[in-house]
Amino acid sequence: MISTFANPHRFMSVSKPAIPILFAAAALLIGVGVYQGLFVAPADYRQGDAARIMFVHVPAAWVCMAAYASMAAASFSSLVWRHNLADLAAKSAAPAGAAFTLICLATGSLWGKPIWNTWWEWDARMTSVLVLFFLYLGYMAIWRAYETPQTAARAAAILCLVGAINLPIIKFSVDWWSTLHQPASVLRADGPSMPASYLTPLLTVALGYLALFLAATLTGMRAEVYARRAEIMMQRRVAAEG
């Protein structure tokens, strides 16, 4: 199945109708989720209306980690099985992943000021997410630093896999070290600790973010495929004229 979807021609035919559907789903889900979070969910009994930032912040944190995990999986596939689209998938996912990481950091800072009385604290969770943002930037910089796509792809894939060590640090930092962040309240062995009025919009926005990430990644992959096809055509034309 992986080999089937790694075929560029099949990918282009499948992704074309999928992208507008994903963008439409993202707009609908994010709109509904944000509306529920801002106007339907009650104010938190401790944090008041400031808690509503979670409906933007927490889904962004989930998706920025999921995006990097998908890049690591694609990078591993590229290094081991040499799938045609693996490098393009990882490369195209990086800008969207970096954007969600930036949203996570910015909204976390906005949340922290009224709740913790600080815009930033160098605790384990915040610092590890900042490291994730720099990993995204470093990954994208590597693609621009090398002259040949093959060399850039290999170097970027190695960096991505090494950087994946940061993902469990982000996830378990609140359990391993003293941190301002509260422990997990959704993915728990005994079930979510928050009420449905909060959980429903939270998951709705998360699904919308995920659809937006997939749509942006597929769009980037299609652009990369077209660019490589154009480069090949140009090389053939130059060779024919020479």
Buried (B, 14 or more C-beta within 10 A) or exposed (E): EEEEEBBBEEBBEEBEEEBEEBBEBBBBBBEBBBBBBEEEBEEBEEBEEBBBBBBBBBBBBBBBBBBBBBBBBBBBBBBEEEBBBBBBBBBBBBBBBBBBBBBBBEBBBBBBEEBEEEEBBEBBBBBBBBEBBEBBEBBBEBBEEBEEBEEBBBBBBEBBBEBBEBBEBBBBBBEEEEBBBEEBBBEEEEEBEBEEEBBBBBBBBBBBBBBBBBBBBBBBBBEBBEEBEEEEEEEEEEEEEE
